[in-house]
Amino acid sequence: MKKGTAMKRAIYAGLLAILFAPALAAAQAQRQTPPAAKITEEQATKIALERIPGKVTEVKIERKRGKNVYVVEIQTPDGGEKDVFVDIQTGAIVGTD
């Protein structure tokens, strides 16, 4: 490989890093920072279990139906699985799946 070619590749790699670093950092920060919730994960779990009894298998925050919600996954006694969407601001159930 020629010395000039290696230099060009290094320059291009550096330029790409400079161009994409802010976008990658912002995307990573957005994934790591959950939206400000007024109710806790534990409160959301209790609310969801009042609607659909069973065993909670996972709780995560997602955007559903235009709102940030806790998605509470519940294993039902009959062996099925249901998701309950609990609004992170109000604690209201905004839907099930």
N, C-alpha and C positions, 0 to 999 in steps of 0.2 A: 504494500500500500504506500502511496506517495505521501510525503510529509504534508503537502498542501491539502490533500483530500481529508486526512485525519484532522487537520486544523479546521476545515470547513464543517466537518461533522460535529466537532466539539462546539463550534460557534452556534450551529443550528440547534444543537441540544440545549445549550445555554439560553438561547432566545425562546425556545419552546417552554422551558422551565419558567422563565420570567413571565411569559404570556399567560400560562395556564395555572401558575401557582396561586394567584388570588382566587380564582374560580374554584379550584380544588379545596383551598382552605375554607372558603365560605360554605361549600357544600358539606364538608366534614363537620364544621361547627354547627350547621343547621341540624345534622343528624344527631349530634351529641347533646344538643340543648333542647330538652323537651319544652313544649309551650307551658306557660305559667298556669298551673292548675289550682283552682280554689278548693277542690276536694281531693282527698288522698286516694291512692290506689286501694287501700284497705276499705275506705268508705264506698268506692265504686264497686268493689267486690261484694260487699254486704248488700248494696242496692240491687245488683244483678242477681244475686242468689235469692232475694225476695221475689223476683219475677220468675226465675227458672231455677228450681232446686237442683243440686247436683254437686259435683266436685270441680273446682276451678283448676284448669290446666295451664292457663297463661293469661297474662294481663299486659296490654301494650297500648300506647297512645298512637292513634291514627286520625286521619281526616276522613270523615264519613258524613254524607248528607249535608255538606257545607259547614260542618262543625268539627272542632277537635274533640275527640271522644276517647274514653278508655274502651278498648275492645276486650271484653271479659269472655274468654272461651270457657265453656262449661261442659263437662262430660255428664250427660243426663243419666238417671238411674236405668233407663231402658237401653243404654249403650250408645245412644246418639250423641251428637255434639251440637251445641248452640252457641252463637255469639250474641252478646248483649252489648249495645252501644250506649255508654253512659257519658253524658256531657261533662267535660272536665271543669266547666265553670259553674253549672247549676246543679249537677247531680241527677238531672232528669234523664230518663231513658228515652233515647231518640230513635230506637229501633232494635230489631233483632234480626238474626240471619240464621 
